[in-house]
C-alpha cells in the first residue's frame, strides 16, 4: 500500500479491521430489524414494533459519543493502542452475546430490557473504536498519503456492511422462511466474534503512535484532555464547528443507506434476498466512493471535497429515491441505489484526515472521538424520523425520504462554509 513501512501497514490494517467490525455489528442490527422487531417488541401494529426496534438501535448510536469521550480521553492519557485493544475486545464480545438473547415469547418484558442493556454497552465500546484507530493511523501516515489513507480507513465501515450483507444473504439461504426468525438472526450475531479476534490479533502486534510517545517522553500528556476540548476557548470553537459537518454527514448516512434495508423491505415490498443483493451493491458503492473522496481530498482539499458531494446529494436525492421506489426490475434498482449512495454517503472519506488535522496531538483522540460520535446525537434519529414520516405518507414516501437526505446535505454544506481547510496542516 503506497510506500508505507511494515509497521505503518500494520497500523493501517489494524485500524481498518476494527472499523470494519464496527460496521459489521451495526449493520447486522439494521438488516434484522424488520424481521425481529416482533420477536422483542410484539404488537398488533407493525409500525409500533418497528419504531421500538429502531429506538433500541438508536440507543447504540446515542451511547457512542459517551464511549468516544471516555476512550478518547483514555487514548490521549495512556496511548492509542491500549484504547484500541480494549474497544475491539469489548464490542466483539457483546455482538456475540446478542445471539444468545431470549425473545419476548420466552421471557416477556425481560427480553427487550436485556437487548437494550447490550446495545448500551455495545454503543459505549463502539464509540471508542473509531477515534483511536483514526488518530493512530493519521499520526503514523506520511502527509502526502493522508487523504487516500483517510478514505481507505473510513471505507472499513462499509467493508463491514458488505460482509454483513453477504452473511445475511448466506444465512437467508441456510435458514429459509420462519427458521430465520428462530435461529438465522442468532447465527448472524454469532459470526461477529470472528473478525473481532482477527483485528485483536493484528492490534497486539502494532506499535504505539510515535507522536504520542514523543509527547509522553516530554511529559506533555494532557491531564484532562476531554475537559480542554469542552472548556478551552479555541478547542471548543473547533469542536462545535466540526460537529456541524459530522451531524449532517450522520443524518444523511442513516436516512439513506442506514434506513435502506427497512425502506426496501417495508415500503418497496421487496423479498429479503433482493434486499440483501441491493445492500451489497449499496455498501460496495459507499466503500469505493469513500476511498475515492479521500484520494480526491488530497488534491482538492478536505472541505471542498465534502461540500461537492453534499451538493450533489441534495440535487439527486429525490429523483434517485423516486426512481428506486418505482423501478420495475433489479437492474434499475441497482442503478438508482448506486447514484444515491455514491452522492449521499461518500463525503465521509476525508473525515479521518480532516478531524485529525483540526486538533493538536495531546487532545486529538478525545476531540476526534467526541466530534465524530457527537454527530450521532442528532444524526442517529434519522431512521426513527423516517419511519414516522413514511408510516402514513402513501405516494409521498420517496419524496419525504429524499427530503430527509437533503436536510442532512444542507447541514453539511453549512458546516463546510464555517470550517477552514486543513489539507496542509502538519500533525
C-alpha positions as CSV (number, residue, x, y, z in Angstrom):
1,X,0.0,0.0,0.0
2,X,1.7,3.1,-1.3
3,X,5.2,3.4,0.2
4,X,4.4,2.5,3.8
5,X,6.7,0.6,6.1
6,X,5.7,-2.7,7.5
7,X,4.7,-1.2,10.9
8,X,2.8,1.6,9.2
9,X,0.8,-1.0,7.2
10,X,0.1,-2.9,10.4
11,X,-1.3,0.2,12.0
12,X,-3.5,1.0,8.9
13,X,-4.8,-2.6,8.6
14,X,-5.4,-2.9,12.4
15,X,-7.4,0.2,12.5
16,X,-9.3,-0.7,9.3
17,X,-10.2,-4.1,10.5
18,X,-11.6,-2.7,13.8
19,X,-13.7,-0.2,12.0
20,X,-14.9,-2.9,9.7
21,X,-16.1,-4.9,12.7
22,X,-17.9,-1.8,14.0
23,X,-19.7,-1.6,10.6
24,X,-20.4,-5.3,10.6
25,X,-22.1,-5.2,14.0
26,X,-24.2,-2.0,13.4
27,X,-25.3,-3.3,10.0
28,X,-26.3,-6.7,11.4
29,X,-28.8,-5.0,13.6
30,X,-30.1,-2.9,10.7
31,X,-30.5,-5.9,8.5
32,X,-32.5,-7.9,11.0
33,X,-34.6,-5.1,12.5
34,X,-37.6,-5.6,10.0
35,X,-37.5,-9.4,10.8
36,X,-37.0,-9.4,14.6
37,X,-39.0,-6.3,15.7
38,X,-41.9,-8.6,16.6
39,X,-39.6,-11.0,18.5
40,X,-38.6,-8.4,21.1
41,X,-41.4,-5.8,20.7
42,X,-44.6,-7.7,19.7
43,X,-47.6,-5.5,18.8
44,X,-50.7,-5.6,16.7
45,X,-49.3,-2.5,15.0
46,X,-46.2,-3.4,12.9
47,X,-45.2,0.3,12.8
48,X,-45.0,0.5,16.6
49,X,-42.9,-2.7,16.7
50,X,-40.6,-1.2,14.0
51,X,-40.3,2.1,15.9
52,X,-39.4,0.3,19.1
53,X,-36.7,-1.8,17.4
54,X,-35.2,1.3,15.8
55,X,-35.3,3.1,19.1
56,X,-33.2,0.2,20.5
57,X,-30.8,0.6,17.6
58,X,-30.6,4.4,18.2
59,X,-29.6,3.7,21.9
60,X,-26.4,2.1,20.5
61,X,-25.7,5.3,18.4
62,X,-26.5,7.7,21.2
63,X,-24.1,5.9,23.6
64,X,-21.3,6.3,21.1
65,X,-20.5,9.9,22.0
66,X,-20.0,8.8,25.6
67,X,-17.7,6.0,24.5
68,X,-15.9,8.3,22.2
69,X,-15.3,10.8,25.0
70,X,-14.2,8.1,27.6
71,X,-11.9,6.1,25.3
72,X,-10.7,9.3,23.6
73,X,-9.7,10.6,27.0
74,X,-8.1,7.2,27.8
75,X,-6.2,7.2,24.5
76,X,-4.8,10.7,25.0
77,X,-3.6,9.8,28.5
78,X,-2.5,6.2,28.2
79,X,-1.9,5.5,24.5
80,X,-3.9,4.9,21.3
81,X,-3.0,1.2,21.1
82,X,-4.3,0.3,24.6
83,X,-7.6,2.0,23.9
84,X,-8.0,0.1,20.6
85,X,-7.3,-3.3,22.2
86,X,-10.0,-2.7,24.9
87,X,-12.7,-1.4,22.4
88,X,-12.3,-4.2,19.9
89,X,-12.4,-6.9,22.6
90,X,-15.4,-5.3,24.2
91,X,-17.8,-4.9,21.3
92,X,-16.9,-8.1,19.6
93,X,-17.9,-10.0,22.8
94,X,-21.2,-8.0,23.0
95,X,-22.0,-8.8,19.4
96,X,-21.5,-12.5,20.0
97,X,-23.6,-12.3,23.2
98,X,-26.6,-10.7,21.3
99,X,-27.1,-14.1,19.6
100,X,-28.0,-15.7,22.9
101,X,-30.7,-13.3,23.9
102,X,-34.1,-14.8,24.8
103,X,-37.2,-13.3,23.0
104,X,-40.4,-11.9,24.3
105,X,-42.2,-15.2,23.8
106,X,-39.7,-16.8,26.2
107,X,-39.1,-14.3,29.0
108,X,-41.6,-11.5,28.3
109,X,-40.6,-7.9,29.0
110,X,-37.1,-9.0,30.2
111,X,-36.2,-9.7,26.5
112,X,-36.2,-6.1,25.3
113,X,-34.6,-5.0,28.6
114,X,-31.7,-7.3,28.0
115,X,-31.5,-6.2,24.4
116,X,-31.4,-2.5,25.5
117,X,-28.6,-3.2,28.1
118,X,-26.4,-5.0,25.5
119,X,-27.0,-2.1,23.0
120,X,-25.9,0.4,25.7
121,X,-22.7,-1.5,26.2
122,X,-22.2,-2.0,22.5
123,X,-22.5,1.7,21.8
124,X,-20.1,2.6,24.5
125,X,-17.3,0.3,23.2
126,X,-18.0,1.2,19.6
127,X,-17.8,4.9,20.3
128,X,-14.2,4.5,21.3
129,X,-13.2,2.4,18.3
130,X,-13.2,5.0,15.5
131,X,-11.2,7.7,17.2
132,X,-8.2,5.7,18.4
133,X,-7.9,3.9,15.1
134,X,-8.2,7.0,13.1
135,X,-5.8,9.1,15.2
136,X,-3.0,6.4,15.3
137,X,-3.4,5.9,11.5
138,X,-3.2,9.6,10.7
139,X,-0.3,10.2,13.1
140,X,1.6,7.3,11.5
141,X,0.9,8.1,7.9
142,X,3.0,10.3,5.6
143,X,1.4,13.7,5.0
144,X,1.2,13.1,1.2
145,X,-0.8,9.9,1.7
146,X,-3.1,11.2,4.5
147,X,-6.0,11.8,2.2
148,X,-6.0,8.4,0.5
149,X,-5.5,6.5,3.8
150,X,-8.3,8.6,5.3
151,X,-10.6,7.3,2.7
152,X,-9.3,3.8,2.9
153,X,-9.7,3.7,6.7
154,X,-13.2,5.1,6.5
155,X,-14.2,2.6,3.9
156,X,-13.6,-0.1,6.5
157,X,-17.1,0.6,7.9
158,X,-18.6,-0.2,4.6
159,X,-16.5,-3.3,4.2
160,X,-18.2,-4.5,7.4
161,X,-21.5,-3.5,5.8
162,X,-20.7,-5.6,2.7
163,X,-19.6,-8.6,4.7
164,X,-22.8,-8.3,6.8
165,X,-24.9,-8.1,3.7
166,X,-23.2,-11.2,2.2
167,X,-23.6,-13.0,5.6
168,X,-27.3,-12.0,5.6
169,X,-27.7,-13.5,2.1
170,X,-26.0,-16.7,3.1
171,X,-28.0,-17.0,6.4
172,X,-31.3,-16.4,4.5
173,X,-30.4,-19.4,2.2
174,X,-29.4,-21.5,5.2
175,X,-32.4,-20.6,7.3
176,X,-35.3,-20.0,4.9
177,X,-38.7,-18.8,6.0
178,X,-39.7,-19.0,9.6
179,X,-36.4,-20.7,10.5
180,X,-34.7,-17.3,10.1
181,X,-36.8,-15.9,12.9
182,X,-36.0,-18.9,15.1
183,X,-32.2,-19.3,14.6
184,X,-31.0,-17.4,11.5
185,X,-30.8,-14.0,13.2
186,X,-28.8,-15.5,16.1
187,X,-26.3,-17.1,13.7
188,X,-25.6,-13.7,12.2
189,X,-24.6,-12.2,15.6
190,X,-22.5,-15.3,16.4
191,X,-20.3,-14.6,13.4
192,X,-19.3,-11.2,14.8
193,X,-16.7,-12.9,17.1
194,X,-14.5,-14.0,14.1
195,X,-13.4,-10.6,12.7
196,X,-13.1,-9.3,16.2
197,X,-10.4,-11.7,17.2
198,X,-8.6,-11.3,13.9
199,X,-8.5,-7.5,14.5
200,X,-7.4,-8.0,18.1
201,X,-4.5,-10.3,16.9
202,X,-3.3,-7.6,14.4
203,X,-3.5,-4.8,17.0
204,X,-1.5,-6.7,19.6
205,X,1.4,-6.6,17.1
206,X,1.0,-2.9,16.3
207,X,3.4,-0.1,17.5
208,X,2.1,2.8,19.5
209,X,1.8,6.2,17.8
210,X,5.3,7.8,17.6
211,X,3.7,11.3,18.1
212,X,2.0,10.2,21.3
213,X,5.2,8.5,22.6
214,X,7.2,11.7,22.0
215,X,4.6,13.7,24.0
216,X,4.8,11.1,26.7
217,X,8.7,11.3,26.8
218,X,8.5,15.1,27.0
219,X,5.9,14.8,29.8
220,X,3.4,16.8,27.8
221,X,0.5,14.5,28.2
222,X,-2.7,16.4,28.9
223,X,-4.1,15.5,32.3
224,X,-7.7,16.2,31.3
225,X,-7.9,16.3,27.5
226,X,-11.7,16.0,27.3
227,X,-12.1,18.9,29.7
228,X,-9.8,21.0,27.5
229,X,-11.9,20.1,24.4
230,X,-15.1,21.3,26.1
231,X,-13.8,24.3,28.1
232,X,-10.8,25.5,26.1
233,X,-11.9,28.6,24.1
234,X,-10.2,27.7,20.8
235,X,-10.7,24.0,21.2
236,X,-14.4,24.4,21.9
237,X,-14.9,26.5,18.8
238,X,-13.1,23.9,16.6
239,X,-15.2,21.2,18.2
240,X,-18.6,22.9,17.6
241,X,-17.8,23.9,14.0
242,X,-16.6,20.3,13.2
243,X,-19.7,18.9,14.9
244,X,-21.9,20.7,12.3
245,X,-20.3,18.7,9.5
246,X,-20.5,15.4,11.4
247,X,-24.1,16.0,12.3
248,X,-25.1,16.5,8.6
249,X,-23.0,13.5,7.5
250,X,-24.5,11.2,10.0
251,X,-28.0,12.3,9.3
252,X,-27.6,11.9,5.5
253,X,-25.9,8.5,6.0
254,X,-28.5,7.0,8.4
255,X,-31.5,8.3,6.4
256,X,-30.1,6.9,3.2
257,X,-28.1,3.7,3.5
258,X,-28.9,3.2,7.2
259,X,-32.6,3.2,6.5
260,X,-32.3,1.4,3.2
261,X,-33.0,-2.2,4.3
262,X,-36.2,-1.2,6.0
263,X,-37.2,1.1,3.1
264,X,-36.7,-1.7,0.6
265,X,-38.5,-4.4,2.6
266,X,-41.3,-2.4,4.2
267,X,-42.1,0.3,1.6
268,X,-40.9,-1.0,-1.7
269,X,-42.1,-4.5,-0.6
270,X,-39.1,-6.5,-1.9
271,X,-38.1,-10.0,-0.8
272,X,-35.3,-10.3,1.8
273,X,-33.0,-11.9,-0.8
274,X,-33.3,-9.0,-3.2
275,X,-32.8,-6.6,-0.3
276,X,-29.6,-8.3,0.6
277,X,-28.4,-8.1,-3.0
278,X,-29.2,-4.4,-3.2
279,X,-27.4,-3.7,0.1
280,X,-24.3,-5.5,-1.2
281,X,-24.4,-3.1,-4.2
282,X,-25.1,-0.1,-2.0
283,X,-22.3,-0.8,0.5
284,X,-19.8,-1.7,-2.1
285,X,-20.6,1.7,-3.8
286,X,-20.1,3.5,-0.5
287,X,-16.8,1.7,0.2
288,X,-15.2,2.5,-3.2
289,X,-16.7,6.0,-3.1
290,X,-15.1,6.8,0.3
291,X,-11.7,5.7,-0.9
292,X,-12.2,7.9,-3.9
293,X,-13.2,11.0,-1.9
294,X,-10.3,10.5,0.5
295,X,-7.9,10.5,-2.5
296,X,-9.7,13.4,-4.1
297,X,-9.4,15.5,-0.9
298,X,-5.6,15.2,-1.2
299,X,-5.9,17.2,-4.4
300,X,-8.9,19.4,-3.9
301,X,-8.8,19.8,-0.1
302,X,-11.0,18.2,2.6
303,X,-13.6,20.9,2.8
304,X,-14.2,21.3,-0.9
305,X,-14.5,17.6,-1.5
306,X,-17.0,17.1,1.3
307,X,-19.1,20.1,0.0
308,X,-19.1,18.9,-3.6
309,X,-20.7,15.6,-2.6
310,X,-23.2,17.2,-0.3
311,X,-24.3,19.5,-3.1
312,X,-24.7,16.5,-5.4
313,X,-26.7,14.6,-2.8
314,X,-29.1,17.5,-2.3
315,X,-29.7,17.6,-6.1
316,X,-30.2,13.9,-6.8
317,X,-31.7,12.6,-3.6
318,X,-35.4,12.9,-4.5
319,X,-35.1,11.8,-8.2
320,X,-32.9,8.7,-7.3
321,X,-35.2,7.6,-4.4
322,X,-38.3,8.1,-6.6
323,X,-36.6,6.0,-9.3
324,X,-35.7,3.3,-6.7
325,X,-39.3,3.3,-5.4
326,X,-40.9,3.0,-8.9
327,X,-38.4,0.8,-10.6
328,X,-39.7,-2.5,-12.0
329,X,-36.6,-4.7,-12.1
330,X,-33.4,-5.4,-10.1
331,X,-31.1,-3.7,-12.6
332,X,-33.0,-0.4,-12.5
333,X,-33.0,-0.5,-8.7
334,X,-29.2,-1.2,-8.7
335,X,-28.6,1.9,-10.9
336,X,-30.7,4.2,-8.7
337,X,-29.2,2.9,-5.5
338,X,-25.6,3.4,-6.8
339,X,-26.4,7.0,-7.7
340,X,-28.0,7.8,-4.4
341,X,-25.4,6.1,-2.2
342,X,-22.4,7.5,-4.1
343,X,-23.6,11.0,-3.5
344,X,-25.1,10.7,0.0
345,X,-22.5,8.7,1.9
346,X,-19.1,9.1,0.4
347,X,-18.4,12.5,1.9
348,X,-17.1,10.6,4.9
349,X,-13.9,9.7,3.0
350,X,-11.8,12.8,4.1
351,X,-13.2,12.9,7.7
352,X,-10.4,10.9,9.5
353,X,-7.8,13.3,8.0
354,X,-9.9,16.4,8.5
355,X,-10.7,15.8,12.1
356,X,-7.1,14.7,13.0
357,X,-5.8,17.9,11.3
358,X,-8.2,20.1,13.3
359,X,-6.8,19.2,16.8
360,X,-3.4,19.0,18.4
361,X,-1.8,15.7,19.4
362,X,-2.4,16.0,23.2
363,X,-6.2,16.2,22.8
364,X,-6.6,14.6,19.3
365,X,-8.0,11.3,20.4
366,X,-10.6,12.9,22.8
367,X,-11.6,15.6,20.3
368,X,-11.9,13.3,17.3
369,X,-13.8,10.7,19.2
370,X,-16.3,13.1,20.6
371,X,-16.8,15.1,17.4
372,X,-17.3,12.1,15.2
373,X,-19.7,10.3,17.5
374,X,-21.3,13.5,18.6
375,X,-22.7,13.8,15.1
376,X,-24.9,10.9,16.1
377,X,-26.7,12.8,18.9
378,X,-29.0,14.3,16.2
379,X,-28.0,12.2,13.1
380,X,-28.9,8.9,14.7
381,X,-32.5,9.8,14.8
382,X,-32.8,9.8,11.0
383,X,-34.3,6.3,10.8
384,X,-36.9,6.9,13.5
385,X,-37.9,10.2,11.9
386,X,-38.1,8.4,8.5
387,X,-40.4,5.7,10.0
388,X,-42.7,8.4,11.5
389,X,-42.8,10.4,8.3
390,X,-43.4,7.5,6.0
391,X,-45.9,5.4,8.0
392,X,-48.9,7.2,6.5
393,X,-47.3,9.0,3.6
394,X,-48.8,7.0,0.8
395,X,-47.4,8.1,-2.6
396,X,-45.3,10.8,-0.9
397,X,-42.9,8.1,0.6
398,X,-40.0,8.6,-1.8
399,X,-40.3,12.4,-1.7
400,X,-40.2,12.6,2.1
401,X,-37.3,10.2,2.3
402,X,-35.4,12.3,-0.3
403,X,-36.2,15.5,1.7
404,X,-34.6,13.9,4.7
405,X,-31.4,13.3,2.8
406,X,-31.5,16.9,1.6
407,X,-31.7,18.2,5.2
408,X,-28.6,16.3,6.1
409,X,-26.8,17.5,3.0
410,X,-27.7,21.2,3.7
411,X,-26.3,20.9,7.2
412,X,-23.0,19.5,5.7
413,X,-22.8,22.4,3.2
414,X,-23.2,24.9,6.1
415,X,-20.5,23.2,8.1
416,X,-18.0,23.3,5.2
417,X,-18.6,27.0,4.9
418,X,-17.8,27.6,8.5
419,X,-14.7,25.4,8.8
420,X,-11.2,26.1,7.5
421,X,-9.2,23.9,5.0
422,X,-6.8,21.5,6.8
423,X,-5.1,19.6,4.0
424,X,-1.7,21.3,4.5
425,X,-1.7,21.1,8.3
426,X,1.3,19.4,9.9
427,X,0.3,16.9,12.6
